[in-house]
């Protein structure tokens, strides 16, 4: 069994933290969905450690990244 670790999500200088595991693609298994529900997010995307964020941290960046 894989042990989870404390992950941090930052939106507008507010933090949401949850213990979770991260899959082989660097995406949290459940915590990102929980952070999406916790915050009232405008259009944008999460950027994580593979994108230059601190270890075990995802930061919300405003913008349209999908069109």
N, C-alpha and C positions, 0 to 999 in steps of 0.2 A: 504494500500500500504506500502510495506517495504522500509524503507529508506536505501540507500546505504551508504557505508563508504569508506574512502580512503584506498586502498590496495596498497602495495608495493611489487615489484618483483625485486630481485637483481641477476644480472649475471655479473661475472667478475668485481665486484666493481662498476658497473653502475646500476642506478635505473630507473625503469619504474613505474609510479604511475597512478592509475585510480580509479575513484569512481565506486563501484559495490556492489551488494549483494552477499552473500555467502549462498549456499544451505545447507540442513540439514546434508550433509556429510562433510561440511567444505571446499567445493570447490567453488571458485568464478564462477558466472554464465557466465560472458563474459570477464572479465579482464585477465584471464589466456591465453585465445586464443589471445587476443590483445598483451600480453607480448610475446607470442611465435612468433607472426608476427614482433614485434618490434626488437627483438634480433635475431642474427644469431647463433642459439643454436647448439652446438655439442651434441653428445650422452650424455644423462643424464636424470634427472627428477627434478621437483619442489618438495621441501619439505617445508611444511607450519607450522602454529602454532601447529597443532596436532602432528607434528614431532619434536618439540623443537625450531622452529624458533620464533622470536619475534611476538607479537600480530599483526595481519593483515599484515604479511610479509611472502613471499615465497622466498626461496633461491634456485638457480639452483646448483645442485651437479653433477659433471661429473661422468660418469660411465654407465654401462649396467645394468639396473634394471629390464629388461623384459625378459631375456633369462634364 
